Amino acid sequence: MNIRSKEISSENNLTAVTEFLLLGFQVSQGFRMFLFFLLFSIYCGTICGNLLIITLVYTSKNLHTPMYFFISQLSINDILLPTDIVPYMLHILLNNGGSITFNNCIFQLYVFGASETLECLLLTVMSYDRYVAICNPLRYTSIMTGGHCMILTVICWVFGWFFILIYIIETAKLNFCGQNIIDHLFCDIVPLIELACSDTFIVHLEIYLLSIPILIIPTTIIVVSYTYIVLAILRISSSTGRQKAFSTCSSHLTVVSIYYGTIFIVYIVPTKGQTLSISKILSLLYTVFTPFINPIIYSLRNADIKKAIKKTVDFVNH
């Protein structure tokens, strides 16, 4: 495959890479075809499942509550994330690798990073919503007003899409010369900056500093919220009351556990001894499988959404 490049310095013979080669999975054609149809099916299921959640929330009056409003925002993001990654990933699987321009690689990285950040922030806001609902039920309607929910959502979207610009701009300024092969499924930050031939200290510093508002603070808020939630549930005298209280946050807790579990495994846990193939498979968990699983969890573990689905089906049949 021809990878185009252009001269940036005749004095030191360095060339600026204008395209990268994404290798994808270097396996047999049969296995690649299996992965192609598997990921294509999951992607279609992700789009349909999340569109169903969005439609139900905005058309069913019994779902016009803060919790379901935040769930619909999560579903919008769960459509954006795989749409940024999967289509080109399918192209790579079909062609056993594929080139991507420098600008498209940076754009893919930006949308990916912004979507991941937005997911963290939305899950944090949802944990706060569950905290207020269970620990301050009498004040819930006065605290989680429509205006308050809208402000929290706008903050999540703005921070999600602008926080990440800080290191994206710095990454785009790096010099990439010579090596242009990315042994990954998409343009992720770690394999990309490993190819840079200029100093990456500033980018690494920005990533570490941004992890505080993007990952550490949201994780802390979620843990503290659920600590208070668990303590409040344990103080409920009847087992029926405890079960009902826990059921209101079980779906969100399951989604949080799956999402943060995969993120911490991929980016926080030391990768020494971890093969590239395992790293690629793990990256599929939070880019492809989590957005697919989320609407399933909210549908199967939520009586209100089940009721809305049944009502919609009955309406269509009649």
VMD Tcl script that draws the C-alpha trace (Angstrom):
set ca {
  {0.00 0.00 0.00}
  {1.45 3.38 -1.04}
  {1.73 5.86 1.81}
  {2.15 9.44 0.61}
  {4.51 11.81 2.38}
  {6.01 15.20 1.69}
  {9.33 16.85 2.35}
  {9.47 19.20 5.33}
  {13.20 19.66 5.57}
  {15.72 19.23 2.81}
  {18.52 19.89 5.29}
  {17.92 16.92 7.62}
  {16.05 14.65 5.16}
  {12.99 14.30 7.41}
  {9.61 13.70 5.81}
  {6.24 14.58 7.33}
  {3.79 11.72 7.32}
  {0.48 12.68 5.71}
  {-1.08 9.20 6.03}
  {-0.98 6.42 8.59}
  {-1.46 2.71 7.99}
  {-3.85 1.05 10.45}
  {-3.11 -2.67 10.59}
  {-6.22 -3.88 12.40}
  {-6.23 -7.62 13.12}
  {-3.51 -9.43 11.17}
  {-5.32 -12.79 11.07}
  {-6.71 -15.16 8.46}
  {-9.29 -13.89 5.98}
  {-11.94 -16.24 7.38}
  {-11.55 -14.88 10.90}
  {-11.54 -11.31 9.61}
  {-14.82 -11.98 7.80}
  {-16.26 -13.41 11.04}
  {-15.18 -10.26 12.92}
  {-16.58 -8.07 10.14}
  {-20.08 -9.57 10.32}
  {-19.97 -9.70 14.14}
  {-19.01 -6.02 14.47}
  {-21.41 -4.98 11.70}
  {-24.28 -6.78 13.48}
  {-23.34 -5.23 16.83}
  {-23.09 -1.76 15.26}
  {-26.55 -2.10 13.68}
  {-27.92 -3.34 17.02}
  {-26.26 -0.39 18.79}
  {-27.85 2.17 16.48}
  {-31.31 0.55 16.67}
  {-31.19 0.00 20.45}
  {-30.10 3.53 21.29}
  {-32.52 5.10 18.79}
  {-35.29 3.09 20.47}
  {-34.30 4.47 23.89}
  {-34.18 8.05 22.54}
  {-37.56 7.68 20.82}
  {-39.23 6.15 23.87}
  {-37.91 8.84 26.22}
  {-39.14 11.67 24.02}
  {-42.54 10.15 23.13}
  {-43.61 8.41 26.38}
  {-44.93 10.80 29.02}
  {-44.10 8.44 31.88}
  {-40.42 8.67 30.86}
  {-40.31 12.49 31.04}
  {-38.16 12.46 34.18}
  {-34.55 13.56 34.85}
  {-33.24 9.99 34.96}
  {-34.59 9.08 31.53}
  {-33.54 12.44 30.09}
  {-29.95 11.65 31.08}
  {-30.33 8.12 29.69}
  {-31.40 9.59 26.34}
  {-28.30 11.82 26.32}
  {-26.16 8.76 27.04}
  {-27.84 6.99 24.11}
  {-27.02 9.89 21.78}
  {-23.39 9.62 22.81}
  {-23.51 5.82 22.44}
  {-24.44 6.37 18.79}
  {-21.66 8.92 18.18}
  {-18.84 6.83 19.67}
  {-19.18 3.64 17.58}
  {-20.08 5.68 14.47}
  {-16.70 7.37 14.77}
  {-14.84 4.06 15.11}
  {-16.74 1.11 13.57}
  {-17.29 2.07 9.89}
  {-13.58 2.52 9.21}
  {-12.79 -0.49 11.37}
  {-15.00 -2.58 9.08}
  {-13.09 -1.18 6.08}
  {-9.81 -2.25 7.69}
  {-11.12 -5.77 8.32}
  {-12.25 -6.13 4.70}
  {-8.92 -4.92 3.29}
  {-6.56 -6.38 5.92}
  {-5.42 -2.90 6.87}
  {-6.04 0.56 5.50}
  {-4.56 4.03 5.23}
  {-6.03 7.07 6.94}
  {-4.95 10.66 6.34}
  {-3.31 12.63 9.12}
  {-6.26 15.05 9.38}
  {-8.83 12.22 9.45}
  {-6.77 10.42 12.10}
  {-6.71 13.53 14.31}
  {-10.45 14.06 13.76}
  {-11.21 10.43 14.65}
  {-9.09 10.78 17.78}
  {-10.92 14.00 18.72}
  {-14.43 12.54 18.35}
  {-13.34 9.38 20.18}
  {-11.79 11.31 23.07}
  {-14.73 13.73 23.32}
  {-17.26 10.87 23.34}
  {-15.34 9.00 26.03}
  {-15.10 12.15 28.14}
  {-18.80 12.91 27.66}
  {-19.68 9.36 28.73}
  {-17.72 9.79 31.96}
  {-19.40 13.12 32.73}
  {-22.93 11.89 31.92}
  {-22.49 8.80 34.11}
  {-21.32 11.11 36.90}
  {-24.39 13.37 36.57}
  {-26.62 10.27 36.53}
  {-25.03 9.05 39.77}
  {-25.76 12.46 41.33}
  {-29.38 12.17 40.14}
  {-29.70 8.74 41.81}
  {-28.10 10.13 44.98}
  {-30.68 12.93 45.21}
  {-33.56 10.53 44.40}
  {-32.65 8.04 47.14}
  {-30.99 10.21 49.80}
  {-33.20 13.31 49.43}
  {-36.46 11.99 47.94}
  {-38.64 14.78 49.36}
  {-36.47 17.46 47.72}
  {-35.89 15.56 44.46}
  {-38.41 17.48 42.31}
  {-37.21 20.85 43.63}
  {-33.52 20.01 43.06}
  {-33.67 18.10 39.76}
  {-35.81 20.60 37.88}
  {-35.96 20.68 34.07}
  {-33.73 23.76 34.00}
  {-31.20 22.20 36.37}
  {-31.05 19.00 34.28}
  {-30.58 21.02 31.09}
  {-27.73 23.03 32.63}
  {-25.96 19.85 33.82}
  {-26.35 18.28 30.37}
  {-25.02 21.36 28.55}
  {-22.03 21.45 30.91}
  {-21.30 17.79 30.12}
  {-21.48 18.34 26.34}
  {-19.43 21.55 26.40}
  {-16.74 20.17 28.72}
  {-16.69 16.85 26.87}
  {-16.04 18.43 23.48}
  {-13.75 21.28 24.60}
  {-11.63 19.68 27.34}
  {-10.26 17.17 24.88}
  {-9.26 19.90 22.38}
  {-6.40 20.84 24.71}
  {-4.31 17.75 23.98}
  {-5.74 17.19 20.48}
  {-4.35 20.55 19.31}
  {-0.99 19.77 20.90}
  {-0.97 16.30 19.32}
  {-1.70 17.79 15.89}
  {1.37 20.04 16.30}
  {3.71 17.05 16.77}
  {6.07 16.08 13.95}
  {5.44 12.63 12.50}
  {8.20 11.39 10.24}
  {9.39 8.03 8.98}
  {7.36 5.38 10.80}
  {3.66 5.61 9.90}
  {2.29 2.17 10.81}
  {-0.25 2.09 13.68}
  {-0.76 -1.47 14.90}
  {-4.26 -0.76 16.16}
  {-7.92 -0.67 15.09}
  {-8.29 3.12 15.15}
  {-6.35 6.30 15.91}
  {-5.92 6.08 19.67}
  {-3.70 8.55 21.51}
  {-1.11 6.08 22.88}
  {-0.07 4.33 19.62}
  {-0.26 7.64 17.75}
  {2.12 9.68 19.89}
  {4.53 6.73 19.97}
  {5.17 7.47 16.28}
  {6.02 11.14 16.86}
  {9.60 12.15 16.16}
  {9.33 15.35 18.23}
  {9.19 15.76 22.00}
  {5.89 14.47 23.42}
  {6.41 15.64 27.02}
  {3.77 18.41 26.79}
  {1.17 16.02 25.34}
  {1.82 13.45 28.08}
  {1.66 16.19 30.74}
  {-1.66 17.48 29.37}
  {-3.12 13.96 29.30}
  {-2.14 13.36 32.93}
  {-3.49 16.74 34.04}
  {-6.75 16.30 32.09}
  {-7.26 12.87 33.68}
  {-8.06 14.73 36.93}
  {-11.26 16.50 35.74}
  {-12.11 13.84 33.16}
  {-11.55 10.59 35.08}
  {-10.42 11.00 38.70}
  {-12.99 13.61 39.86}
  {-15.96 11.89 38.12}
  {-14.90 8.51 39.55}
  {-14.64 10.02 43.03}
  {-18.10 11.61 42.75}
  {-19.62 8.31 41.59}
  {-17.98 6.33 44.42}
  {-19.05 8.89 47.06}
  {-22.59 9.05 45.64}
  {-23.03 5.29 45.73}
  {-21.51 5.08 49.21}
  {-24.26 7.41 50.47}
  {-26.84 5.54 48.37}
  {-25.88 2.16 49.86}
  {-25.93 3.58 53.40}
  {-29.36 5.12 52.78}
  {-30.72 1.84 51.37}
  {-29.38 -0.12 54.35}
  {-31.27 2.22 56.70}
  {-34.60 1.29 55.07}
  {-36.40 -1.07 57.43}
  {-38.39 -3.24 55.00}
  {-36.73 -5.59 52.51}
  {-39.31 -4.56 49.89}
  {-38.36 -0.92 50.34}
  {-34.65 -1.72 50.06}
  {-35.22 -3.76 46.92}
  {-37.33 -1.00 45.33}
  {-34.72 1.65 46.16}
  {-31.87 -0.44 44.78}
  {-33.80 -1.23 41.58}
  {-33.91 2.48 40.72}
  {-30.11 2.64 40.45}
  {-29.13 -0.95 39.55}
  {-29.13 -0.29 35.79}
  {-26.91 2.76 36.14}
  {-24.57 0.95 38.54}
  {-24.23 -1.94 36.06}
  {-23.42 0.44 33.17}
  {-20.88 2.34 35.32}
  {-19.17 -0.90 36.39}
  {-18.84 -2.16 32.81}
  {-17.66 1.16 31.37}
  {-15.17 2.14 34.07}
  {-14.00 -1.46 34.41}
  {-12.91 -1.61 30.76}
  {-11.43 1.92 30.82}
  {-9.29 1.15 33.88}
  {-8.17 -2.20 32.42}
  {-7.04 -0.59 29.15}
  {-5.54 2.70 30.37}
  {-4.74 2.35 34.08}
  {-3.70 -1.26 34.69}
  {-0.06 -1.87 33.64}
  {0.10 -3.41 30.16}
  {3.41 -5.20 30.63}
  {3.16 -8.65 29.08}
  {-0.09 -7.72 27.36}
  {-0.02 -8.59 23.65}
  {-1.20 -6.14 21.01}
  {-4.04 -8.50 20.09}
  {-5.33 -8.49 23.68}
  {-5.03 -4.70 23.77}
  {-7.08 -4.43 20.56}
  {-9.76 -6.79 21.88}
  {-9.98 -4.80 25.13}
  {-10.38 -1.58 23.15}
  {-13.41 -3.13 21.44}
  {-15.11 -3.45 24.83}
  {-15.58 0.28 25.41}
  {-15.78 1.44 21.77}
  {-18.16 -1.21 20.39}
  {-19.65 -3.50 23.04}
  {-20.44 -0.99 25.82}
  {-22.61 1.26 23.57}
  {-24.37 -1.93 22.42}
  {-24.94 -3.29 25.93}
  {-26.15 -0.03 27.54}
  {-29.64 0.08 25.93}
  {-30.06 -3.64 26.61}
  {-29.30 -3.13 30.31}
  {-31.69 -0.19 30.59}
  {-34.40 -2.10 28.72}
  {-34.12 -5.41 30.59}
  {-33.64 -3.96 34.09}
  {-36.12 -1.11 33.90}
  {-39.86 -1.63 34.35}
  {-40.77 1.83 32.99}
  {-38.94 1.28 29.70}
  {-40.42 -2.22 29.39}
  {-43.86 -0.69 29.90}
  {-43.15 2.01 27.29}
  {-41.97 -0.60 24.78}
  {-45.09 -2.74 25.38}
  {-47.33 0.32 25.01}
  {-45.62 1.28 21.75}
  {-45.89 -2.26 20.36}
  {-49.57 -2.44 21.30}
  {-50.17 0.94 19.62}
  {-48.44 -0.22 16.40}
  {-50.39 -3.51 16.35}
  {-53.70 -1.65 16.70}
}
mol new
graphics top color blue
foreach p $ca { graphics top sphere $p radius 0.5 }
foreach p [lrange $ca 0 end-1] q [lrange $ca 1 end] { graphics top cylinder $p $q radius 0.2 }
display resetview
